[in-house]
């Protein structure tokens, strides 16, 4: 996701005006969490993913905040990523559901029907609309967990590719729109033992330490976003280079309902 520099000030003012705390808010019909499909998806994922994959090894779950706005910023290696992220950090682990900003091509047809009902909403990476970006800011202002892939696409090697600055701009806009909102970015490294995951493929997921967005607000959105993007990229690279420290993960038990 990328905001063009010529639109920085306009977008910043427009997004920052998103209402919070009882004010009249924009429509949240862009995406929602189905009360029956969401728990079903978590249940099926909890049981299916360990059967399909070999070892699913996860570290860093203790870094996930129990409350407050969180931006998960994972590397993107396969479409499986969007199923494994809820497995590693969703309601069975934290009691929290994930929202996803995905490319517009992933929100079409039957797949799009499911994506929208499982908290996903589309963005055109080349021309992100103000409505979409305001929806993302609103989710953070409501204290939700939002997933944005900062590389902007799927890369099947183990290298961290140049990050788009849009995730940093969005996080900074949300944080500056409301005092002490407390937006945090969690770098997440995802890797597979095969570039095209198949039955028995091993998966490793590293969840890094939270980056406090408030520490990067110094008055210039462009410069603040550049610094935050650089630090996020460095955090992702460090996570990707520490796979030897992963221990086998035992997934949390499903809560009784």
ZIBELCOR-V15319 format. One record per helix or strand of 3 or more residues. SS is the DSSP state (@ for helix, = for strand). FROM is the first residue (numbers start at 0). LEN is the number of residues. Records with the same first field share a line. If there is no record, write none. Layout:
SS=FROM-LEN, FROM-LEN
This chain:
@=4-12, 36-16, 60-3, 80-9, 90-4, 103-4, 108-9, 129-12, 165-12, 212-4, 220-20, 242-3
==55-4, 69-5, 97-6, 119-4, 144-3, 183-9, 202-10
